[in-house]
Amino acid sequence: MVLESLNPMHYNITSLVPDTMPVATVPILILMCFLFLIWNHEETSSIPGPGYCMGIGPLLSHGRFLWMGVGKACNYYNKTYGEFVRVWISGEETFIISK
C-alpha cells in the first residue's frame, strides 16, 4: 500500500491543476503584454538615426562600426539618414555631423 501511494503513475496530474488556472493566466498575459508595450515605448527623437527597439538598434549600430570601420559606417549612416545622424557607439549616444 505504501509503494502504491508513492507510485507517480497512480496520480492523475490533471487533477492536481485546478480548472481555474487557464482563466487566471489570461489576465496575467494581458498585463505582461501591456508592460512589454510600455517598456518598448520611447520618445521619438527629432534627430534621424536607427531606432532603439529594445536595445537592438544600439547593438546593430555598434556592430556596424566595428565591422565596417568608422569611415565607411559614417558614410553609410550619412547616405541613409542625412547630414546629422544619431547612432550608438559602445552603448553611448553619438552624433555624426557631416556635409
C-alpha positions, 0 to 999 in steps of 0.5 A: 500500500505504501509503494502504491501511494508513492507510485507517480503513475497512480496520480492523475496530474490533471487533477492536481491543476485546478480548472481555474488556472487557464482563466487566471493566466489570461489576465496575467498575459494581458498585463505582461503584454501591456508592460512589454508595450510600455517598456518598448515605448520611447520618445521619438527623437527629432534627430534621424538615426536607427531606432532603439527597439529594445536595445537592438538598434544600439547593438546593430549600430555598434556592430556596424562600426566595428565591422565596417570601420568608422569611415565607411559606417559614417558614410553609410549612416550619412547616405541613409539618414542625412547630414546629422545622424544619431547612432550608438557607439559602445552603448553611448549616444553619438552624433555624426555631423557631416556635409 
